[in-house]
Amino acid sequence: MNFDLTQEHNMIRKTIREFSDEVVAPGAIERDKTKAFPKEIFKQLADMGMMGLPFSEEYGGSGADTVSFAIVTEELSRACASTGITYSAHISLGGAPLNLFGTEEQKQKYLVPVCTGESFGAFGLTEPNAGSDAGGTQTTAKVDGNDFVINGNKAFITNASYAKHLALTAITDVKDGKKEISAIIVPTDSEGFSIIDNYEKMGLNASNTTELVLENVRVPQENLLGEKGNGFKQFLVTLDGGRIGIGAMAVGIAQAAFDRALRYSKERKQFGKTLSEFQVTQFKLADMAMKIELARTMVHKAAWLKDQGRAFGKEASMCKLYASEIAMEVADQAIQIHGGYGYMKEYEVERYMRDAKLLEIGEGTSEVQRMVIARHIGC
Ligand SMILES: Cc1cc2nc3c(=O)[nH]c(=O)nc-3n(C[C@H](O)[C@H](O)[C@H](O)COP(=O)(O)OP(=O)(O)OC[C@H]3O[C@@H](n4cnc5c(N)ncnc54)[C@H](O)[C@@H]3O)c2cc1C
């Protein structure tokens, strides 16, 4: 057994850590306030070959593995979780289904621009009345000649304003009262397709979260992604991979909160001593460090299993659930260690908590993760 990262992983970690510290972190407070999407950062990430990191070089990717993707997502999220979620969704929700289920022609047409960063990747599953119960999809895609005609609404879709196309799920047929759900690639400039970007969010303010409205949107039937009727299965597979990204984001946020808390505890004096001299503070920091270590190990294990071509669904759910819950705990403790200053925006720890909360909700809530794990362990 070997817990060491490879030389390549360490190189990627070093490169992305420097980039995150020098380029991503400095504007994070401002972007949280202004909600400005970090487009310039992503141009640079594209130049660094990060936008198609785990995809084949044949499609403009960098041919790296899932562990590398987890490292990049963690480091970006440590500096700015809005940048982290944009990246994670771009790769694991936008690029991955095209890579897994696309035909050669679809990959050339749609995956290549995702890998080069010309288009952001996005994935339209959730609807106003179909969240955890994603099979409750109401969006329809009716065959008309050579086309699908799509009608419906999607809610909370990451990156869609900056995507040239996205895969979304829709009902393509109803057989014996059962919905047949398929995935279809839809260009975002299609007639009848509106993308609304006006949610007022709790956190991740610089990320793009949108509502999609599709009114008689016509796309050719060749835009079907994977087999007809396999849309439900496909998105379950996609979400398994996405959960590694959410786990990595959570580790990054937790690490940032811990780093701030440790630094502050050594600076702040009360009763003639630094906070770090009080055993109660040391115990808090020890618990935080232990939980981050466990979460990172679990994220890397899930990513490693995926890279070995082995089953990883249970571990992906476990790492997502554990890492997102400890990210909230660690951010909460980091605020506590900062006292009143922690409640103030300039100390950043309050942003970590607001950003971390989404991780217990997106790509399957904590309750859904427990349901998935329970299924895997034979309940
Ligand atoms: C910022 C943000 C970005 C997002 N990005 C995307 C994206 O890019 N693409 C996309 O498709 N979706 C995206 N989502 C949607 C996200 O995946 C859903 O919000 C999530 O799956 C939960 O669905 P819901 O919000 O409808 O909550 P609901 O399903 O209504 O759940 C509400 C509560 O009920 C609980 N619950 C539901 N069913 C059960 C049950 N059977 N047993 C016990 N408890 C249950 C839930 O755990 C939760 O606590 C995003 C959401 C946000 C907020």
The ligand as an SDF file (V2000), in Angstrom:
LIG
                    3D

 53 58  0  0  0  0  0  0  0  0999 V2000
  -25.6100   26.6910   -6.0600 C   0  0  0  0  0  0  0  0  0  0  0  0
  -26.2510   25.4510   -6.6420 C   0  0  0  0  0  0  0  0  0  0  0  0
  -25.7100   24.8850   -7.8010 C   0  0  0  0  0  0  0  0  0  0  0  0
  -26.3240   23.7670   -8.3860 C   0  0  0  0  0  0  0  0  0  0  0  0
  -25.8410   23.2840   -9.6020 N   0  0  0  0  0  0  0  0  0  0  0  0
  -26.5620   22.3340  -10.2590 C   0  0  0  0  0  0  0  0  0  0  0  0
  -26.2090   21.9460  -11.6060 C   0  0  0  0  0  0  0  0  0  0  0  0
  -25.2230   22.4320  -12.1810 O   0  0  0  0  0  0  0  0  0  0  0  0
  -26.9920   21.0460  -12.2500 N   0  0  0  0  0  0  0  0  0  0  0  0
  -28.0890   20.4900  -11.6740 C   0  0  0  0  0  0  0  0  0  0  0  0
  -28.7630   19.7040  -12.3210 O   0  0  0  0  0  0  0  0  0  0  0  0
  -28.4490   20.8230  -10.4040 N   0  0  0  0  0  0  0  0  0  0  0  0
  -27.7210   21.7360   -9.6870 C   0  0  0  0  0  0  0  0  0  0  0  0
  -28.0950   22.0970   -8.4070 N   0  0  0  0  0  0  0  0  0  0  0  0
  -29.2640   21.4900   -7.8040 C   0  0  0  0  0  0  0  0  0  0  0  0
  -28.9720   20.5380   -6.6220 C   0  0  0  0  0  0  0  0  0  0  0  0
  -28.3770   19.3760   -7.0850 O   0  0  0  0  0  0  0  0  0  0  0  0
  -30.2960   20.3240   -5.8820 C   0  0  0  0  0  0  0  0  0  0  0  0
  -30.5890   21.5290   -5.2010 O   0  0  0  0  0  0  0  0  0  0  0  0
  -30.2320   19.1630   -4.9040 C   0  0  0  0  0  0  0  0  0  0  0  0
  -30.1270   17.9410   -5.6010 O   0  0  0  0  0  0  0  0  0  0  0  0
  -31.4530   19.1070   -3.9730 C   0  0  0  0  0  0  0  0  0  0  0  0
  -32.6510   19.2310   -4.6670 O   0  0  0  0  0  0  0  0  0  0  0  0
  -33.7520   20.2940   -4.1660 P   0  0  0  0  0  0  0  0  0  0  0  0
  -33.0490   21.5930   -4.0230 O   0  0  0  0  0  0  0  0  0  0  0  0
  -34.9090   20.2420   -5.0780 O   0  0  0  0  0  0  0  0  0  0  0  0
  -34.1630   19.8200   -2.7240 O   0  0  0  0  0  0  0  0  0  0  0  0
  -35.2900   18.7270   -2.3540 P   0  0  0  0  0  0  0  0  0  0  0  0
  -35.0910   17.4840   -3.1620 O   0  0  0  0  0  0  0  0  0  0  0  0
  -36.6320   19.3570   -2.3980 O   0  0  0  0  0  0  0  0  0  0  0  0
  -34.9210   18.4010   -0.8530 O   0  0  0  0  0  0  0  0  0  0  0  0
  -35.2830   19.2130    0.2500 C   0  0  0  0  0  0  0  0  0  0  0  0
  -34.8960   18.4850    1.5350 C   0  0  0  0  0  0  0  0  0  0  0  0
  -35.6150   17.2550    1.6250 O   0  0  0  0  0  0  0  0  0  0  0  0
  -34.7170   16.1690    1.7750 C   0  0  0  0  0  0  0  0  0  0  0  0
  -35.2440   14.9790    1.1060 N   0  0  0  0  0  0  0  0  0  0  0  0
  -35.7000   14.8850   -0.1760 C   0  0  0  0  0  0  0  0  0  0  0  0
  -36.0820   13.6310   -0.4400 N   0  0  0  0  0  0  0  0  0  0  0  0
  -35.8530   12.9150    0.6850 C   0  0  0  0  0  0  0  0  0  0  0  0
  -36.0280   11.5320    1.0520 C   0  0  0  0  0  0  0  0  0  0  0  0
  -36.5020   10.6280    0.1910 N   0  0  0  0  0  0  0  0  0  0  0  0
  -35.6910   11.1580    2.3080 N   0  0  0  0  0  0  0  0  0  0  0  0
  -35.1930   12.0500    3.1930 C   0  0  0  0  0  0  0  0  0  0  0  0
  -34.9920   13.3600    2.9080 N   0  0  0  0  0  0  0  0  0  0  0  0
  -35.3180   13.7820    1.6820 C   0  0  0  0  0  0  0  0  0  0  0  0
  -33.4320   16.6560    1.1500 C   0  0  0  0  0  0  0  0  0  0  0  0
  -32.3080   15.9400    1.5810 O   0  0  0  0  0  0  0  0  0  0  0  0
  -33.4090   18.1000    1.5780 C   0  0  0  0  0  0  0  0  0  0  0  0
  -32.9160   18.2170    2.8710 O   0  0  0  0  0  0  0  0  0  0  0  0
  -27.4570   23.1770   -7.7750 C   0  0  0  0  0  0  0  0  0  0  0  0
  -27.9750   23.7290   -6.5860 C   0  0  0  0  0  0  0  0  0  0  0  0
  -27.4130   24.8630   -6.0300 C   0  0  0  0  0  0  0  0  0  0  0  0
  -28.0350   25.4480   -4.8000 C   0  0  0  0  0  0  0  0  0  0  0  0
  1  2  1  0
  2  3  1  0
  2 52  2  0
  3  4  2  0
  4  5  1  0
  4 50  1  0
  5  6  2  0
  6  7  1  0
  6 13  1  0
  7  8  2  0
  7  9  1  0
  9 10  1  0
 10 11  2  0
 10 12  1  0
 12 13  2  0
 13 14  1  0
 14 15  1  0
 14 50  1  0
 15 16  1  0
 16 17  1  0
 16 18  1  0
 18 19  1  0
 18 20  1  0
 20 21  1  0
 20 22  1  0
 22 23  1  0
 23 24  1  0
 24 25  2  0
 24 26  1  0
 24 27  1  0
 27 28  1  0
 28 29  2  0
 28 30  1  0
 28 31  1  0
 31 32  1  0
 32 33  1  0
 33 34  1  0
 33 48  1  0
 34 35  1  0
 35 36  1  0
 35 46  1  0
 36 37  1  0
 36 45  1  0
 37 38  2  0
 38 39  1  0
 39 40  1  0
 39 45  2  0
 40 41  1  0
 40 42  2  0
 42 43  1  0
 43 44  2  0
 44 45  1  0
 46 47  1  0
 46 48  1  0
 48 49  1  0
 50 51  2  0
 51 52  1  0
 52 53  1  0
M  END
$$$$
